[in-house]
Amino acid sequence: MSSEHVILNVNVLDIGIHLAAWQNSGLPPTAFVDPGYFADMARLAEHGTLDALFLADGPAIREDPRFKPSRALEPSAILALVAAETEYLGVIGTLSTTFNDPVELAHRLLTLDHLSDGRTGWNVVTTYSPQAGNNFGLADYPERSVRYRRAAEFVDVVLALWQAARSRVPVSHHSQFFDVDGLLPLGPSPQGHPIIVQAGGSPQGRALAARSANAVFSAELTFDAGREHYRQVKGDARKQGRSVDDVAILPGLITVLGKTREEARRRFEHLEGFLPEFYSLDRLSTVLGYDLRGHALDAPVPKAALADVDPDSFTASLGFRESIVRAIEENGGTLGDAVREFSAGGHRIVVGSPQDVADTIETWFRRGAADGFNLMPDVFPSGLEDFVDHVVPILRDRGLFRREYAESTLRERFSSVSSLDRTG
């Protein structure tokens, strides 16, 4: 297999990333609590030889359930089901370092890695949602700097336990957040232990990624920002004594597909027609941390909305905010333009033909802005079906993607991607 294959995971966000997906999928609106739904999406992804099924998660209600029913099943349970229903597809779950115990999580994920024969990954997040804090009875939600210090130590403990599963030398860890002595009651998995994915574009998140992650789920919206982030994380990995090939950069990519650009545009506009009034404006307000109501949509985005914020007092995702602010500043345009372009989900969106999506993937991959993508179809199952049936063949014809699985573990699959000196 060519070392130039692009990594493609599918992020199964509810019934699709678009708010109106549940009204347009053809599935029951509660399909996201049906185990068969996830098994079906996994089999479809494996039919397309995708690398992994990815699950985002947070231990609290995120969306207003009047507008979007979403995320109910615990991710590691879903991934155990997916692993049992597939033979090659990787399984990557999002689990918080703020609301878990490192010993229990290390045991749970290493167990899943055994059950999947070495196809498991852990997406490390610190969780920025105050609602999650309320669920866990936290009167004062930890500041960002505290959450990331805990996350760094949490990852250290988990890795030490996983490495000790092979060496059988007991862990002795005593530091600010955790005191751990002992071993897990099982040995190494076929890939040693799960791979680590990091999601978050803040400086603390990038530092954690450079030190420990095998992959980064990033949120850059423009090619220039993507290439800058790519070089920065790879360069930081070098400074940590790692190879640039040790960490794969995987931006999120929202896809709205049609046979032609016009057909895709009609599909997108149809979905947008289901949005409640002011929803997109309010969503962008939340991402920026600035109330945009009352500002004219035909005027520029208020400068105050784009000004720097205090990282510790800002409660939303700092990485999403930085990416969107940069894209707005680079693109210019009106507030209405920004609402339409950047409130769809915080990631780059391509509304177009299969060739348009393939072109974006190829450009970012070959020109040093990405090693692959976390795909986020607008609506399941049709968005994933269209990608597998129409985009994957184009990527294969261009020599960018596999025609069949070659590696047995997720670690081998991610490691097969060569940087090709694309950081230069």
Buried (B, 14 or more C-beta within 10 A) or exposed (E): EEEBBBBBBBBBBBBBBBBBBBEBBEBEEEBBEEEEBBBBBBEBBBBBBBBBBBBBBBBBBBEEEEBBBBBEBEBBBBBBBBBEBBEBBBBBBBBBBBBBBBBEBBBBBBBBBBBBBBBBBBBBBBBBBEEBBEBEEEEEBBEBEBBBBBBBBBBBBBBBBBBBBEEEEEBEBEEEBBEBEEBBEEEBBBBBBBBBBBBBBBBBBBBBBBBBBBBBBBBBBBBEBBBBBBBBBBEBBBEEEBEBBBBBBBBBBBBBBBEEBEBBBBBBEEBBEBBEEEBBBBBBBBBBBBEBEEBEEEEBBBEEBBEEBEBEEBBBBBBBBBBBBBBBEEEEEBBBBBBBBBBBBBBBBBBBBBEBBBBBBBEBBBEBBBBBBBBBBBBBBBBBBBBBBBBBBBBBEBEBBBEEBEBBBBBEBBBBBBBBEBBE
